[in-house]
Amino acid sequence: MPSGTRPGSQGRTPAGTAPADHGRGPTGGAHLGVPQPRPTDRFAELLVAVLSGQRPVHAMLRHSAGQAYDELIRLAERGPLRTRGARPVVRDIGWFVPREGAIEVFARIGAGDRLRAMAFRLERGRDLRWRCTAVELGGPR
């Protein structure tokens, strides 16, 4: 499996390095022996929850920066991932690291037989926390 991807995705990171939280939790302390989820996975799940109406858009307030929060408000108002029946889930995720402290992520979101594409960018701030700085959602297939 290529580094930087879940099974079935095509993304890669430079030199095979995967974005990691380097074992740091939300408070910055190390968790010994407990693998932490990658920021790409955590953000994809949170974005799906917001865009499907499972969580309010203000849940992203402290996890976003710049124009990303405004774009999330516009997207959430339309409820692009709201469904009747099957709950949307992240089926596949991949990423590319264009530079230190930035990750560009793509995800395939499935709900029943519908498949959507989502892309977002994460940037690490001076406080070492990842924040979403851009988000886009593709149409149904």
N, CA, C and O atoms as CSV, one atom per row, in Angstrom:
chain,resi,resn,atom,element,x,y,z
A,1,MET,N,N,0.860,-1.177,0.000
A,1,MET,CA,C,0.000,0.000,0.000
A,1,MET,C,C,0.897,1.228,0.000
A,1,MET,O,O,1.854,1.289,0.773
A,2,PRO,N,N,0.603,2.224,-0.865
A,2,PRO,CA,C,1.427,3.438,-0.876
A,2,PRO,C,C,1.303,4.174,0.441
A,2,PRO,O,O,0.241,4.180,1.063
A,3,SER,N,N,2.388,4.791,0.861
A,3,SER,CA,C,2.305,5.569,2.091
A,3,SER,C,C,1.446,6.787,1.858
A,3,SER,O,O,1.358,7.291,0.738
A,4,GLY,N,N,0.809,7.262,2.917
A,4,GLY,CA,C,-0.025,8.435,2.804
A,4,GLY,C,C,-1.436,8.120,2.360
A,4,GLY,O,O,-2.193,9.030,2.023
A,5,THR,N,N,-1.810,6.842,2.351
A,5,THR,CA,C,-3.142,6.509,1.883
A,5,THR,C,C,-3.774,5.432,2.731
A,5,THR,O,O,-3.089,4.682,3.427
A,6,ARG,N,N,-5.075,5.366,2.665
A,6,ARG,CA,C,-5.803,4.206,3.148
A,6,ARG,C,C,-5.860,3.248,1.977
A,6,ARG,O,O,-5.563,3.655,0.854
A,7,PRO,N,N,-6.229,1.990,2.188
A,7,PRO,CA,C,-6.309,1.051,1.074
A,7,PRO,C,C,-7.192,1.600,-0.043
A,7,PRO,O,O,-8.289,2.100,0.208
A,8,GLY,N,N,-6.705,1.501,-1.269
A,8,GLY,CA,C,-7.465,1.895,-2.432
A,8,GLY,C,C,-7.263,3.327,-2.881
A,8,GLY,O,O,-7.763,3.688,-3.946
A,9,SER,N,N,-6.567,4.156,-2.143
A,9,SER,CA,C,-6.381,5.541,-2.569
A,9,SER,C,C,-5.038,5.689,-3.269
A,9,SER,O,O,-4.185,4.804,-3.200
A,10,GLN,N,N,-4.865,6.820,-3.944
A,10,GLN,CA,C,-3.709,7.005,-4.808
A,10,GLN,C,C,-2.715,8.043,-4.318
A,10,GLN,O,O,-1.676,8.213,-4.956
A,11,GLY,N,N,-2.973,8.750,-3.217
A,11,GLY,CA,C,-2.099,9.832,-2.765
A,11,GLY,C,C,-0.791,9.339,-2.196
A,11,GLY,O,O,-0.689,8.203,-1.732
A,12,ARG,N,N,0.195,10.186,-2.233
A,12,ARG,CA,C,1.506,9.870,-1.660
A,12,ARG,C,C,2.035,11.109,-0.947
A,12,ARG,O,O,1.623,12.234,-1.227
A,13,THR,N,N,2.931,10.878,-0.046
A,13,THR,CA,C,3.615,11.974,0.606
A,13,THR,C,C,5.073,11.936,0.170
A,13,THR,O,O,5.576,10.871,-0.186
A,14,PRO,N,N,5.767,13.078,0.189
A,14,PRO,CA,C,7.170,13.092,-0.214
A,14,PRO,C,C,7.994,12.131,0.625
A,14,PRO,O,O,7.817,12.038,1.839
A,15,ALA,N,N,8.871,11.439,-0.017
A,15,ALA,CA,C,9.817,10.523,0.635
A,15,ALA,C,C,9.114,9.491,1.501
A,15,ALA,O,O,9.713,8.947,2.429
A,16,GLY,N,N,7.845,9.217,1.205
A,16,GLY,CA,C,7.122,8.175,1.913
A,16,GLY,C,C,6.772,8.519,3.342
A,16,GLY,O,O,6.464,7.619,4.124
A,17,THR,N,N,6.807,9.781,3.715
A,17,THR,CA,C,6.496,10.160,5.080
A,17,THR,C,C,5.006,10.381,5.245
A,17,THR,O,O,4.379,11.015,4.396
A,18,ALA,N,N,4.440,9.882,6.295
A,18,ALA,CA,C,3.008,10.052,6.548
A,18,ALA,C,C,2.798,11.184,7.534
A,18,ALA,O,O,3.593,11.356,8.458
A,19,PRO,N,N,1.717,11.976,7.348
A,19,PRO,CA,C,1.446,13.019,8.333
A,19,PRO,C,C,1.091,12.354,9.649
A,19,PRO,O,O,0.253,11.453,9.686
A,20,ALA,N,N,1.702,12.778,10.692
A,20,ALA,CA,C,1.453,12.184,11.992
A,20,ALA,C,C,1.317,13.282,13.022
A,20,ALA,O,O,1.731,14.421,12.804
A,21,ASP,N,N,0.738,12.924,14.130
A,21,ASP,CA,C,0.628,13.870,15.224
A,21,ASP,C,C,1.841,13.747,16.137
A,21,ASP,O,O,1.912,14.405,17.175
A,22,HIS,N,N,2.791,12.908,15.750
A,22,HIS,CA,C,4.010,12.685,16.515
A,22,HIS,C,C,3.713,12.317,17.957
A,22,HIS,O,O,4.439,12.703,18.874
A,23,GLY,N,N,2.604,11.544,18.151
A,23,GLY,CA,C,2.284,11.054,19.483
A,23,GLY,C,C,1.766,12.109,20.427
A,23,GLY,O,O,1.709,11.861,21.631
A,24,ARG,N,N,1.388,13.269,19.945
A,24,ARG,CA,C,0.919,14.333,20.816
A,24,ARG,C,C,-0.596,14.387,20.784
A,24,ARG,O,O,-1.205,14.339,19.716
A,25,GLY,N,N,-1.183,14.483,21.922
A,25,GLY,CA,C,-2.625,14.602,22.024
A,25,GLY,C,C,-3.037,16.052,21.961
A,25,GLY,O,O,-2.214,16.915,21.658
A,26,PRO,N,N,-4.317,16.344,22.245
A,26,PRO,CA,C,-4.821,17.705,22.151
A,26,PRO,C,C,-4.101,18.687,23.060
A,26,PRO,O,O,-4.047,19.880,22.760
A,27,THR,N,N,-3.555,18.210,24.155
A,27,THR,CA,C,-2.868,19.113,25.072
A,27,THR,C,C,-1.380,19.196,24.782
A,27,THR,O,O,-0.651,19.930,25.448
A,28,GLY,N,N,-0.922,18.427,23.767
A,28,GLY,CA,C,0.482,18.473,23.402
A,28,GLY,C,C,1.325,17.459,24.152
A,28,GLY,O,O,2.508,17.315,23.844
A,29,GLY,N,N,0.766,16.750,25.125
A,29,GLY,CA,C,1.506,15.748,25.873
A,29,GLY,C,C,1.622,14.457,25.099
A,29,GLY,O,O,0.735,14.130,24.311
A,30,ALA,N,N,2.680,13.725,25.302
A,30,ALA,CA,C,2.874,12.462,24.604
A,30,ALA,C,C,2.021,11.380,25.244
A,30,ALA,O,O,1.854,11.341,26.463
A,31,HIS,N,N,1.486,10.507,24.410
A,31,HIS,CA,C,0.738,9.344,24.869
A,31,HIS,C,C,1.636,8.136,24.643
A,31,HIS,O,O,1.905,7.776,23.497
A,32,LEU,N,N,2.089,7.524,25.683
A,32,LEU,CA,C,3.018,6.416,25.562
A,32,LEU,C,C,2.284,5.148,25.166
A,32,LEU,O,O,1.349,4.725,25.845
A,33,GLY,N,N,2.710,4.542,24.061
A,33,GLY,CA,C,2.197,3.259,23.643
A,33,GLY,C,C,0.799,3.279,23.038
A,33,GLY,O,O,0.310,2.226,22.629
A,34,VAL,N,N,0.136,4.424,22.962
A,34,VAL,CA,C,-1.201,4.501,22.394
A,34,VAL,C,C,-1.110,5.244,21.071
A,34,VAL,O,O,-0.883,6.453,21.054
A,35,PRO,N,N,-1.286,4.526,19.952
A,35,PRO,CA,C,-1.214,5.232,18.670
A,35,PRO,C,C,-2.359,6.223,18.535
A,35,PRO,O,O,-3.510,5.902,18.829
A,36,GLN,N,N,-2.035,7.417,18.093
A,36,GLN,CA,C,-3.031,8.467,17.932
A,36,GLN,C,C,-3.517,8.488,16.484
A,36,GLN,O,O,-2.733,8.243,15.567
A,37,PRO,N,N,-4.794,8.777,16.269
A,37,PRO,CA,C,-5.272,8.875,14.892
A,37,PRO,C,C,-4.584,10.040,14.179
A,37,PRO,O,O,-4.248,11.051,14.796
A,38,ARG,N,N,-4.386,9.882,12.896
A,38,ARG,CA,C,-3.762,10.944,12.112
A,38,ARG,C,C,-4.698,12.139,12.045
A,38,ARG,O,O,-5.916,11.963,12.091
A,39,PRO,N,N,-4.165,13.342,11.938
A,39,PRO,CA,C,-5.026,14.521,11.825
A,39,PRO,C,C,-5.900,14.458,10.571
A,39,PRO,O,O,-7.010,14.990,10.563
A,40,THR,N,N,-5.411,13.816,9.522
A,40,THR,CA,C,-6.211,13.687,8.300
A,40,THR,C,C,-7.495,12.929,8.575
A,40,THR,O,O,-8.562,13.332,8.111
A,41,ASP,N,N,-7.408,11.842,9.319
A,41,ASP,CA,C,-8.583,11.023,9.635
A,41,ASP,C,C,-9.547,11.763,10.555
A,41,ASP,O,O,-10.757,11.761,10.328
A,42,ARG,N,N,-9.006,12.397,11.597
A,42,ARG,CA,C,-9.862,13.125,12.540
A,42,ARG,C,C,-10.631,14.241,11.847
A,42,ARG,O,O,-11.829,14.404,12.075
A,43,PHE,N,N,-9.946,15.014,10.999
A,43,PHE,CA,C,-10.603,16.127,10.312
A,43,PHE,C,C,-11.623,15.630,9.297
A,43,PHE,O,O,-12.697,16.218,9.173
A,44,ALA,N,N,-11.317,14.568,8.572
A,44,ALA,CA,C,-12.279,14.033,7.599
A,44,ALA,C,C,-13.567,13.620,8.302
A,44,ALA,O,O,-14.660,13.935,7.832
A,45,GLU,N,N,-13.445,12.925,9.417
A,45,GLU,CA,C,-14.632,12.490,10.165
A,45,GLU,C,C,-15.417,13.692,10.698
A,45,GLU,O,O,-16.646,13.703,10.637
A,46,LEU,N,N,-14.725,14.691,11.214
A,46,LEU,CA,C,-15.399,15.879,11.740
A,46,LEU,C,C,-16.102,16.656,10.620
A,46,LEU,O,O,-17.230,17.116,10.796
A,47,LEU,N,N,-15.442,16.799,9.483
A,47,LEU,CA,C,-16.059,17.501,8.358
A,47,LEU,C,C,-17.300,16.761,7.856
A,47,LEU,O,O,-18.306,17.396,7.542
A,48,VAL,N,N,-17.245,15.451,7.778
A,48,VAL,CA,C,-18.420,14.668,7.359
A,48,VAL,C,C,-19.558,14.865,8.354
A,48,VAL,O,O,-20.709,15.027,7.950
A,49,ALA,N,N,-19.254,14.852,9.636
A,49,ALA,CA,C,-20.293,15.052,10.650
A,49,ALA,C,C,-20.945,16.427,10.517
A,49,ALA,O,O,-22.162,16.543,10.662
A,50,VAL,N,N,-20.166,17.460,10.247
A,50,VAL,CA,C,-20.706,18.815,10.094
A,50,VAL,C,C,-21.509,18.939,8.798
A,50,VAL,O,O,-22.612,19.486,8.807
A,51,LEU,N,N,-20.975,18.445,7.701
A,51,LEU,CA,C,-21.637,18.614,6.402
A,51,LEU,C,C,-22.844,17.693,6.222
A,51,LEU,O,O,-23.619,17.862,5.281
A,52,SER,N,N,-23.002,16.724,7.117
A,52,SER,CA,C,-24.186,15.857,7.060
A,52,SER,C,C,-25.232,16.256,8.100
A,52,SER,O,O,-26.289,15.632,8.193
A,53,GLY,N,N,-24.933,17.297,8.883
A,53,GLY,CA,C,-25.888,17.767,9.877
A,53,GLY,C,C,-25.847,17.009,11.192
A,53,GLY,O,O,-26.688,17.252,12.057
A,54,GLN,N,N,-24.897,16.097,11.373
A,54,GLN,CA,C,-24.773,15.343,12.618
A,54,GLN,C,C,-24.168,16.193,13.729
A,54,GLN,O,O,-24.404,15.944,14.911
A,55,ARG,N,N,-23.390,17.194,13.340
A,55,ARG,CA,C,-22.794,18.129,14.298
A,55,ARG,C,C,-23.002,19.537,13.775
A,55,ARG,O,O,-23.070,19.735,12.562
A,56,PRO,N,N,-23.105,20.526,14.662
A,56,PRO,CA,C,-23.276,21.916,14.203
A,56,PRO,C,C,-21.977,22.450,13.599
A,56,PRO,O,O,-20.885,21.995,13.942
A,57,VAL,N,N,-22.113,23.418,12.698
A,57,VAL,CA,C,-20.942,23.968,12.024
A,57,VAL,C,C,-19.991,24.627,13.016
A,57,VAL,O,O,-18.784,24.647,12.777
A,58,HIS,N,N,-20.494,25.162,14.109
A,58,HIS,CA,C,-19.577,25.806,15.065
A,58,HIS,C,C,-18.636,24.797,15.731
A,58,HIS,O,O,-17.701,25.199,16.422
A,59,ALA,N,N,-18.867,23.496,15.535
A,59,ALA,CA,C,-17.923,22.490,16.031
A,59,ALA,C,C,-16.564,22.634,15.341
A,59,ALA,O,O,-15.551,22.157,15.851
A,60,MET,N,N,-16.550,23.292,14.178
A,60,MET,CA,C,-15.302,23.491,13.428
A,60,MET,C,C,-14.629,24.823,13.740
A,60,MET,O,O,-13.535,25.087,13.241
A,61,LEU,N,N,-15.253,25.656,14.544
A,61,LEU,CA,C,-14.745,27.001,14.791
A,61,LEU,C,C,-13.291,27.007,15.248
A,61,LEU,O,O,-12.476,27.731,14.678
A,62,ARG,N,N,-12.953,26.231,16.246
A,62,ARG,CA,C,-11.566,26.233,16.739
A,62,ARG,C,C,-10.640,25.327,15.932
A,62,ARG,O,O,-9.434,25.279,16.172
A,63,HIS,N,N,-11.228,24.605,14.964
A,63,HIS,CA,C,-10.439,23.698,14.127
A,63,HIS,C,C,-10.241,24.234,12.720
A,63,HIS,O,O,-9.783,23.508,11.838
A,64,SER,N,N,-10.584,25.505,12.500
A,64,SER,CA,C,-10.437,26.076,11.162
A,64,SER,C,C,-9.776,27.446,11.255
A,64,SER,O,O,-9.729,28.061,12.320
A,65,ALA,N,N,-9.271,27.906,10.121
A,65,ALA,CA,C,-8.595,29.204,10.072
A,65,ALA,C,C,-8.870,29.853,8.728
A,65,ALA,O,O,-9.134,29.175,7.736
A,66,GLY,N,N,-8.806,31.163,8.712
A,66,GLY,CA,C,-8.976,31.895,7.462
A,66,GLY,C,C,-10.380,31.750,6.903
A,66,GLY,O,O,-11.362,31.746,7.646
A,67,GLN,N,N,-10.464,31.633,5.584
A,67,GLN,CA,C,-11.739,31.551,4.887
A,67,GLN,C,C,-12.428,30.183,5.031
A,67,GLN,O,O,-13.590,30.042,4.649
A,68,ALA,N,N,-11.744,29.195,5.565
A,68,ALA,CA,C,-12.307,27.846,5.644
A,68,ALA,C,C,-13.603,27.818,6.457
A,68,ALA,O,O,-14.550,27.131,6.074
A,69,TYR,N,N,-13.662,28.542,7.556
A,69,TYR,CA,C,-14.874,28.521,8.382
A,69,TYR,C,C,-16.046,29.147,7.626
A,69,TYR,O,O,-17.164,28.636,7.684
A,70,ASP,N,N,-15.798,30.246,6.920
A,70,ASP,CA,C,-16.857,30.872,6.119
A,70,ASP,C,C,-17.367,29.915,5.045
A,70,ASP,O,O,-18.572,29.835,4.805
A,71,GLU,N,N,-16.460,29.194,4.403
A,71,GLU,CA,C,-16.858,28.223,3.388
A,71,GLU,C,C,-17.655,27.078,4.013
A,71,GLU,O,O,-18.621,26.597,3.420
A,72,LEU,N,N,-17.256,26.645,5.198
A,72,LEU,CA,C,-18.002,25.591,5.890
A,72,LEU,C,C,-19.421,26.036,6.233
A,72,LEU,O,O,-20.359,25.244,6.141
A,73,ILE,N,N,-19.579,27.274,6.619
A,73,ILE,CA,C,-20.919,27.800,6.912
A,73,ILE,C,C,-21.781,27.713,5.656
A,73,ILE,O,O,-22.920,27.247,5.713
A,74,ARG,N,N,-21.235,28.164,4.514
A,74,ARG,CA,C,-21.993,28.111,3.251
A,74,ARG,C,C,-22.341,26.674,2.878
A,74,ARG,O,O,-23.474,26.382,2.495
A,75,LEU,N,N,-21.363,25.781,2.990
A,75,LEU,CA,C,-21.612,24.379,2.645
A,75,LEU,C,C,-22.636,23.741,3.587
A,75,LEU,O,O,-23.551,23.052,3.135
A,76,ALA,N,N,-22.485,23.968,4.884
A,76,ALA,CA,C,-23.365,23.346,5.873
A,76,ALA,C,C,-24.811,23.798,5.718
A,76,ALA,O,O,-25.729,23.017,5.969
A,77,GLU,N,N,-25.031,25.050,5.307
A,77,GLU,CA,C,-26.391,25.545,5.105
A,77,GLU,C,C,-27.127,24.729,4.044
A,77,GLU,O,O,-28.338,24.530,4.141
A,78,ARG,N,N,-26.403,24.261,3.040
A,78,ARG,CA,C,-27.008,23.450,1.982
A,78,ARG,C,C,-27.148,21.992,2.386
A,78,ARG,O,O,-27.891,21.248,1.746
A,79,GLY,N,N,-26.449,21.566,3.435
A,79,GLY,CA,C,-26.516,20.180,3.890
A,79,GLY,C,C,-26.139,19.182,2.810
A,79,GLY,O,O,-26.903,18.256,2.538
A,80,PRO,N,N,-24.962,19.351,2.180
A,80,PRO,CA,C,-24.618,18.534,1.013
A,80,PRO,C,C,-24.464,17.033,1.284
A,80,PRO,O,O,-24.557,16.230,0.356
A,81,LEU,N,N,-24.236,16.653,2.519
A,81,LEU,CA,C,-24.064,15.235,2.823
A,81,LEU,C,C,-25.243,14.664,3.617
A,81,LEU,O,O,-25.180,13.530,4.092
A,82,ARG,N,N,-26.304,15.439,3.759
A,82,ARG,CA,C,-27.487,14.919,4.453
A,82,ARG,C,C,-28.137,13.851,3.581
A,82,ARG,O,O,-28.278,14.021,2.370
A,83,THR,N,N,-28.523,12.770,4.203
A,83,THR,CA,C,-29.143,11.672,3.460
A,83,THR,C,C,-30.340,11.131,4.225
A,83,THR,O,O,-30.499,11.360,5.424
A,84,ARG,N,N,-31.154,10.425,3.512
A,84,ARG,CA,C,-32.240,9.658,4.140
A,84,ARG,C,C,-31.791,8.211,4.076
A,84,ARG,O,O,-31.603,7.651,2.997
A,85,GLY,N,N,-31.626,7.627,5.221
A,85,GLY,CA,C,-31.160,6.241,5.231
A,85,GLY,C,C,-29.725,6.148,5.703
A,85,GLY,O,O,-29.400,6.527,6.828
A,86,ALA,N,N,-28.864,5.638,4.825
A,86,ALA,CA,C,-27.468,5.369,5.191
A,86,ALA,C,C,-26.742,6.656,5.576
A,86,ALA,O,O,-26.824,7.672,4.886
A,87,ARG,N,N,-26.033,6.578,6.694
A,87,ARG,CA,C,-25.215,7.704,7.160
A,87,ARG,C,C,-23.949,7.815,6.334
A,87,ARG,O,O,-23.340,6.793,6.018
A,88,PRO,N,N,-23.534,9.019,5.975
A,88,PRO,CA,C,-22.295,9.158,5.203
A,88,PRO,C,C,-21.074,8.742,6.039
A,88,PRO,O,O,-20.996,9.018,7.236
A,89,VAL,N,N,-20.147,8.084,5.388
A,89,VAL,CA,C,-18.917,7.636,6.044
A,89,VAL,C,C,-17.724,7.915,5.132
A,89,VAL,O,O,-17.868,7.994,3.912
A,90,VAL,N,N,-16.568,8.061,5.728
A,90,VAL,CA,C,-15.331,8.215,4.969
A,90,VAL,C,C,-14.940,6.820,4.488
A,90,VAL,O,O,-14.608,5.947,5.291
A,91,ARG,N,N,-14.981,6.620,3.187
A,91,ARG,CA,C,-14.649,5.303,2.624
A,91,ARG,C,C,-13.170,5.178,2.299
A,91,ARG,O,O,-12.598,4.092,2.388
A,92,ASP,N,N,-12.561,6.273,1.928
A,92,ASP,CA,C,-11.170,6.238,1.484
A,92,ASP,C,C,-10.569,7.615,1.702
A,92,ASP,O,O,-11.259,8.625,1.559
A,93,ILE,N,N,-9.305,7.664,2.041
A,93,ILE,CA,C,-8.656,8.954,2.284
A,93,ILE,C,C,-7.200,8.863,1.847
A,93,ILE,O,O,-6.554,7.824,1.984
A,94,GLY,N,N,-6.709,9.958,1.325
A,94,GLY,CA,C,-5.303,10.044,0.937
A,94,GLY,C,C,-4.829,11.470,1.126
A,94,GLY,O,O,-5.635,12.377,1.333
A,95,TRP,N,N,-3.528,11.670,1.056
A,95,TRP,CA,C,-3.003,13.010,1.292
A,95,TRP,C,C,-1.687,13.208,0.573
A,95,TRP,O,O,-1.035,12.266,0.122
A,96,PHE,N,N,-1.327,14.475,0.488
A,96,PHE,CA,C,-0.047,14.886,-0.064
A,96,PHE,C,C,0.503,15.970,0.850
A,96,PHE,O,O,-0.240,16.841,1.302
A,97,VAL,N,N,1.787,15.921,1.120
A,97,VAL,CA,C,2.435,16.923,1.967
A,97,VAL,C,C,3.251,17.840,1.060
A,97,VAL,O,O,4.367,17.493,0.674
A,98,PRO,N,N,2.696,19.027,0.710
A,98,PRO,CA,C,3.422,19.925,-0.190
A,98,PRO,C,C,4.612,20.616,0.468
A,98,PRO,O,O,5.565,21.009,-0.206
A,99,ARG,N,N,4.547,20.761,1.785
A,99,ARG,CA,C,5.650,21.361,2.547
A,99,ARG,C,C,5.453,20.992,4.008
A,99,ARG,O,O,4.378,20.542,4.405
A,100,GLU,N,N,6.482,21.181,4.793
A,100,GLU,CA,C,6.396,20.930,6.233
A,100,GLU,C,C,5.285,21.789,6.836
A,100,GLU,O,O,5.241,22.997,6.604
A,101,GLY,N,N,4.398,21.180,7.600
A,101,GLY,CA,C,3.335,21.922,8.263
A,101,GLY,C,C,2.079,22.115,7.439
A,101,GLY,O,O,1.196,22.871,7.842
A,102,ALA,N,N,1.971,21.451,6.289
A,102,ALA,CA,C,0.767,21.544,5.456
A,102,ALA,C,C,0.459,20.173,4.868
A,102,ALA,O,O,1.361,19.453,4.439
A,103,ILE,N,N,-0.828,19.818,4.853
A,103,ILE,CA,C,-1.274,18.555,4.285
A,103,ILE,C,C,-2.487,18.838,3.410
A,103,ILE,O,O,-3.436,19.484,3.853
A,104,GLU,N,N,-2.463,18.363,2.184
A,104,GLU,CA,C,-3.618,18.449,1.303
A,104,GLU,C,C,-4.246,17.062,1.258
A,104,GLU,O,O,-3.580,16.075,0.944
A,105,VAL,N,N,-5.538,17.000,1.576
A,105,VAL,CA,C,-6.223,15.730,1.797
A,105,VAL,C,C,-7.378,15.579,0.821
A,105,VAL,O,O,-8.070,16.548,0.509
A,106,PHE,N,N,-7.585,14.351,0.339
A,106,PHE,CA,C,-8.778,14.040,-0.425
A,106,PHE,C,C,-9.454,12.845,0.228
A,106,PHE,O,O,-8.790,11.972,0.787
A,107,ALA,N,N,-10.771,12.814,0.154
A,107,ALA,CA,C,-11.517,11.710,0.757
A,107,ALA,C,C,-12.709,11.369,-0.126
A,107,ALA,O,O,-13.311,12.241,-0.753
A,108,ARG,N,N,-13.031,10.088,-0.160
A,108,ARG,CA,C,-14.253,9.631,-0.818
A,108,ARG,C,C,-15.268,9.369,0.283
A,108,ARG,O,O,-15.014,8.622,1.227
A,109,ILE,N,N,-16.424,10.007,0.134
A,109,ILE,CA,C,-17.473,9.907,1.139
A,109,ILE,C,C,-18.615,9.097,0.547
A,109,ILE,O,O,-19.134,9.434,-0.517
A,110,GLY,N,N,-19.002,8.042,1.226
A,110,GLY,CA,C,-20.081,7.195,0.736
A,110,GLY,C,C,-21.278,7.226,1.660
A,110,GLY,O,O,-21.144,7.289,2.882
A,111,ALA,N,N,-22.468,7.180,1.041
A,111,ALA,CA,C,-23.727,7.039,1.774
A,111,ALA,C,C,-24.624,6.180,0.895
A,111,ALA,O,O,-25.142,6.641,-0.122
A,112,GLY,N,N,-24.801,4.938,1.295
A,112,GLY,CA,C,-25.553,4.017,0.452
A,112,GLY,C,C,-24.796,3.801,-0.851
A,112,GLY,O,O,-23.619,3.442,-0.831
A,113,ASP,N,N,-25.463,4.017,-1.986
A,113,ASP,CA,C,-24.806,3.841,-3.277
A,113,ASP,C,C,-24.266,5.153,-3.839
A,113,ASP,O,O,-23.774,5.181,-4.967
A,114,ARG,N,N,-24.349,6.232,-3.077
A,114,ARG,CA,C,-23.829,7.538,-3.505
A,114,ARG,C,C,-22.376,7.693,-3.064
A,114,ARG,O,O,-21.978,7.235,-1.992
A,115,LEU,N,N,-21.610,8.340,-3.908
A,115,LEU,CA,C,-20.203,8.596,-3.609
A,115,LEU,C,C,-19.915,10.059,-3.908
A,115,LEU,O,O,-20.248,10.555,-4.985
A,116,ARG,N,N,-19.295,10.750,-2.955
A,116,ARG,CA,C,-18.928,12.165,-3.101
A,116,ARG,C,C,-17.435,12.303,-2.861
A,116,ARG,O,O,-16.807,11.460,-2.220
A,117,ALA,N,N,-16.888,13.375,-3.386
A,117,ALA,CA,C,-15.472,13.682,-3.182
A,117,ALA,C,C,-15.355,14.907,-2.287
A,117,ALA,O,O,-16.108,15.870,-2.432
A,118,MET,N,N,-14.409,14.859,-1.364
A,118,MET,CA,C,-14.152,15.991,-0.480
A,118,MET,C,C,-12.648,16.221,-0.456
A,118,MET,O,O,-11.862,15.275,-0.404
A,119,ALA,N,N,-12.261,17.487,-0.493
A,119,ALA,CA,C,-10.843,17.847,-0.383
A,119,ALA,C,C,-10.719,18.938,0.664
A,119,ALA,O,O,-11.581,19.809,0.774
A,120,PHE,N,N,-9.643,18.883,1.430
A,120,PHE,CA,C,-9.391,19.933,2.408
A,120,PHE,C,C,-7.906,20.062,2.653
A,120,PHE,O,O,-7.129,19.147,2.380
A,121,ARG,N,N,-7.528,21.204,3.168
A,121,ARG,CA,C,-6.119,21.484,3.476
A,121,ARG,C,C,-5.986,21.718,4.970
A,121,ARG,O,O,-6.795,22.422,5.574
A,122,LEU,N,N,-4.963,21.124,5.555
A,122,LEU,CA,C,-4.649,21.330,6.962
A,122,LEU,C,C,-3.307,22.046,7.054
A,122,LEU,O,O,-2.378,21.758,6.299
A,123,GLU,N,N,-3.224,22.981,7.991
A,123,GLU,CA,C,-1.953,23.653,8.256
A,123,GLU,C,C,-1.712,23.647,9.756
A,123,GLU,O,O,-2.628,23.852,10.552
A,124,ARG,N,N,-0.477,23.411,10.117
A,124,ARG,CA,C,-0.101,23.370,11.527
A,124,ARG,C,C,0.318,24.766,11.964
A,124,ARG,O,O,1.186,25.388,11.351
A,125,GLY,N,N,-0.314,25.253,13.038
A,125,GLY,CA,C,-0.017,26.581,13.547
A,125,GLY,C,C,1.189,26.592,14.463
A,125,GLY,O,O,1.797,25.555,14.730
A,126,ARG,N,N,1.519,27.760,14.933
A,126,ARG,CA,C,2.647,27.903,15.866
A,126,ARG,C,C,2.416,27.135,17.159
A,126,ARG,O,O,3.363,26.729,17.834
A,127,ASP,N,N,1.134,26.939,17.498
A,127,ASP,CA,C,0.802,26.177,18.709
A,127,ASP,C,C,0.821,24.666,18.462
A,127,ASP,O,O,0.435,23.886,19.332
A,128,LEU,N,N,1.276,24.254,17.259
A,128,LEU,CA,C,1.397,22.863,16.829
A,128,LEU,C,C,0.047,22.160,16.629
A,128,LEU,O,O,0.002,20.935,16.515
A,129,ARG,N,N,-1.039,22.915,16.587
A,129,ARG,CA,C,-2.355,22.333,16.323
A,129,ARG,C,C,-2.671,22.434,14.838
A,129,ARG,O,O,-2.369,23.438,14.193
A,130,TRP,N,N,-3.283,21.379,14.305
A,130,TRP,CA,C,-3.706,21.370,12.912
A,130,TRP,C,C,-5.035,22.098,12.791
A,130,TRP,O,O,-5.924,21.938,13.628
A,131,ARG,N,N,-5.160,22.908,11.731
A,131,ARG,CA,C,-6.408,23.615,11.454
A,131,ARG,C,C,-6.722,23.493,9.971
A,131,ARG,O,O,-5.827,23.484,9.125
A,132,CYS,N,N,-8.009,23.399,9.677
A,132,CYS,CA,C,-8.472,23.332,8.297
A,132,CYS,C,C,-8.438,24.743,7.710
A,132,CYS,O,O,-9.010,25.668,8.286
A,133,THR,N,N,-7.773,24.909,6.573
A,133,THR,CA,C,-7.673,26.232,5.950
A,133,THR,C,C,-8.400,26.308,4.620
A,133,THR,O,O,-8.508,27.391,4.045
A,134,ALA,N,N,-8.904,25.186,4.113
A,134,ALA,CA,C,-9.678,25.173,2.871
A,134,ALA,C,C,-10.470,23.872,2.819
A,134,ALA,O,O,-10.024,22.835,3.308
A,135,VAL,N,N,-11.659,23.950,2.212
A,135,VAL,CA,C,-12.481,22.743,2.049
A,135,VAL,C,C,-13.299,22.877,0.773
A,135,VAL,O,O,-13.823,23.947,0.461
A,136,GLU,N,N,-13.399,21.769,0.040
A,136,GLU,CA,C,-14.206,21.708,-1.177
A,136,GLU,C,C,-14.938,20.376,-1.191
A,136,GLU,O,O,-14.450,19.371,-0.672
A,137,LEU,N,N,-16.121,20.391,-1.796
A,137,LEU,CA,C,-16.926,19.173,-1.882
A,137,LEU,C,C,-17.380,18.995,-3.319
A,137,LEU,O,O,-17.943,19.910,-3.919
A,138,GLY,N,N,-17.128,17.788,-3.880
A,138,GLY,CA,C,-17.545,17.488,-5.243
A,138,GLY,C,C,-18.960,16.937,-5.264
A,138,GLY,O,O,-19.517,16.589,-4.223
A,139,GLY,N,N,-19.537,16.862,-6.455
A,139,GLY,CA,C,-20.910,16.404,-6.630
A,139,GLY,C,C,-21.074,14.898,-6.550
A,139,GLY,O,O,-20.089,14.164,-6.465
A,140,PRO,N,N,-22.340,14.427,-6.579
A,140,PRO,CA,C,-22.621,12.993,-6.487
A,140,PRO,C,C,-22.204,12.269,-7.750
A,140,PRO,O,O,-22.140,12.856,-8.830
A,141,ARG,N,N,-21.919,10.967,-7.597
A,141,ARG,CA,C,-21.596,10.098,-8.737
A,141,ARG,C,C,-22.470,8.884,-8.680
A,141,ARG,O,O,-22.372,8.011,-9.542
